[in-house]
């Protein structure tokens, strides 16, 4: 079991409420996923010459005392790349000029235990072990601002309870996926993707789905085309919620083994595994509420 | 004290269900309303007395599960397994229902004004289900006894491996399951649909019994066929 939540606000002036509206949604899914939680939030796009990288230091020897200032200094010194950083405890978002690959390569070499959570012009990502309420408080989810987000509460079934196996999973840039369910052919997917040079970081089944979809998008598929191919290639139970810089998408497996419910108003689209996560949203009593049907694509534009 | 209200925003569900199970009869309560259900699971499960329960909002999983004698109305949608294993009484969902609505119900009537998800009436054992909207795939799978009236469409594999339950469908059937077939309507069928539509309530009066198709078991799976080679 796991819980998923997604929220997209339709008006720019509501972006400041995104995090505050989402926290009760995430906490509402605690019974479905008490062991880890995480979310990806999509903010205003950075200029094309900049990239931001979300980092997690919880697995390094220094943990929350990680020397973030030293990190930016190192990037400037060794790579000659301008970097700015916003850090809080074991989490930081570092913004770098130019292509992110040299920085990521340097990070992996110099700080192999530092976990790169996400890369892009819009995405910030947070995930950790703990109850949804603990993770939300630790990372100040209530203060997050942006156009849309996807979140997840985890009850692990397919791999260990560790921060890097929590959701969302990311691949490439400005792309993430959360999953309720379990895939039965993740190793087949991995064997198909690895000859294309696609590298996996965990043994988690969701990572296979995430990298498959991102690979299709990179090969030129539209999100809809990639989702269609996932129906053909991925076997198992899934409700997926997918975030890109400008879209939020939802699909369910043909047997609809895992739940989902959607509430839509003029102000927002909210998605959750169950209604109890939507019950406290503003004006919910007037929302259009429906259950997404299996093997159908639901895509909302931010 | 004939009527009582519980607010789930301030009262625990255990307290509400315990009252319904153990105290409502002795206190002479005939009607209980439950406000702010907010998608909670297991509301009004396991009732075994002729009480009227009104849930003012959306309910979560297993609402009114295992119901006996009680009449439960949900003024909103329900999650998985509404009225599952109902024995008698009536459960009325005024919104839509998720998967497994009325699963293995032995008796009683489940009315869903909106759509029902997948596996509606799976393993039905004698209950009746009336759906105003459409039902999802694998509905009435292995249904043994009872009746289903579907005023909208049905998804894939309707009535797969059906036993003696009978399904009436007004709309389009995406596909029939193994051993399910359309049969000619009889006067008994027309009377049964008419009766169930009346029991469904006034909103069902727009449907006419003669607009429905009868789906029942061809009974070919009742006996092992060694030549079938898993093809039915």
HADDOCK unambig.tbl for C-alpha pairs under 7 A between the chains (distance, minus, plus):
assign (segid A and resid 275 and name CA) (segid B and resid 38 and name CA) 6.96 0.50 0.50
assign (segid A and resid 275 and name CA) (segid B and resid 39 and name CA) 5.11 0.50 0.50
assign (segid A and resid 275 and name CA) (segid B and resid 60 and name CA) 6.99 0.50 0.50
assign (segid A and resid 276 and name CA) (segid B and resid 38 and name CA) 5.41 0.50 0.50
assign (segid A and resid 276 and name CA) (segid B and resid 39 and name CA) 4.43 0.50 0.50
assign (segid A and resid 276 and name CA) (segid B and resid 40 and name CA) 6.35 0.50 0.50
assign (segid A and resid 279 and name CA) (segid B and resid 38 and name CA) 5.25 0.50 0.50
